[in-house]
Amino acid sequence: MVVVVDGMGGDFAPAAVVDGCVQAIKDYEVDIIITGREELIRSELDKYRYPKERISILSASEIITTNEPPVMAIRKKKDSSLVKALELVKKGKADAVISAGSTGALMTGATLIASRINGIDRVALAPIMPGKNGAFMIVDAGANVDCKPQYLMQFALMGKIYFESVLGVKNPTVGLVNIGSEEEKGNELTKTVYGMLKNANFNFVGNVEPREISNGDVNILVCDGFVGNTILKMYEGVALNVFDMLKSEITKSFTSKIGAVLLKPAFKELKKRFDYSEYGGSPFLGSRGICIKAHGSSDSRAFKNAIRQALNCYDNNIIYKIENELSTISSLEENKN
């Protein structure tokens, strides 16, 4: 497998990118292309000993920043590290692309350059989040603010295939994020989608209220990108604040410090469960190429795990399975008519 990594994307690029790539080739059967300013990437690579033939550089003079309009940036900055990475996927010279840069630019590129899977109307950002009873997926988490009912149905399908293929969960549960558990609750979008999910071939468990999300009892949570991104950022903020509050309370007295020493392994494990670098990144489901969005502040470990996630998607043939499932559904609908 060949993975192309945007060498200039992220807060700690290119140092963290290069370090993560070097770690990845030592553990995984993958070849890597890093795009970006060659002199900077080469300078970082020279710090490591690794099989030289496993990592190559594709020079790119431009960088797409997070404050640029995504569509304009993708169209105008043809020599950017992100566009050149996506072009390799489009041409079949790479099987997956990873970037910690602009989420909007990667989504735009996944749509306009790598292109969408036939039958998919919108690509969707689908992060895996830690829950009390297990990990869960939010889809969409920010790629599509305004959605039509069929978009959410496609999100549910792609999430189901990901959970079954990549995470090995048979017949995963699907829930619709809503302001109440009753079927009649919500706006016109959620009411319509509820009926569609109820009558579709999903393990649909109904509406899921936001306070129940963190339980992790439902595998796939379907919503529009506005709701999903709000949940994602609130979740991250609450987790950071809880850890800060715990730290503050623990250091208040000698007694609490002694207790903290005894509880250190438990705190360490809890922090690990909420660490985004464990998951590596979030896939953009629906693109014809495997596209993984790494967190903007990704360290080398996060990049390594993002490469692992791309490899899992590739090994489990996630794109083919989405295409195949869509064609099967289309055939069934044609036969009904």
C-alpha angles and dihedrals in degrees: 000000000000120000123189116206126198098237095195099047121104140034095281101039134173096010097054091041094054094044091051092048092051090050091048098054089053092057106027137052095242139118118217136210117194117201124204143065103352098209092054095045093044090051090055094044091053088067092068141062111226141133099289094207092061097063125047134174128230108198118232123173100197134068127204109219127207094247096058123099101261100221094046092046093051092048098044104035099064091156095053122123091242097048092047090050092051091047090058089056091047091052093047093245091118131032099209141016128213127192137167091191130093112347092204093050093049091048091049091048092046087056104036102032108024087029130210128287110260108267095024113110099191136015112234134210108233115184122183111231131195117247134183093254100026146323120295138189128235113205119207104022100170114320096101118035094177116044140182120218093255090057091060090047089055090047089055092049094049092046090051092051091047093051092047097043106033102026097033096231112149117220095352119207120253124205134182115227108234144150093253140018095237118102094235095054125105138035128309092276096054093042091053094044091048090060092046094050091045091057097040130089095266133115087245116183097182131241120353119205117219092246089061096050097086091057089078092216093129117061101205124032114195123203143130118279095256093058093038095052091047090053092046095051094042090050092051092046095049092048092052092047094048091053091047091049092049091050091050093050094045093055095049098090143013092246094054090048090055090050090049091057090056092046096044095105091052092048091048092052092047092051090049091055090056095043110115090205089069089067096039097211148325123277122231098226117207099040120119088231127055104258120184121188111207121201114271092240094046117154125206092276091054091052091049091051091046088057089049090052091051089050091052090052090049096046091049093047093231097171094051091048092052090048092047094048091049092051090049092052091047091052092050092049091050091051091051090054 
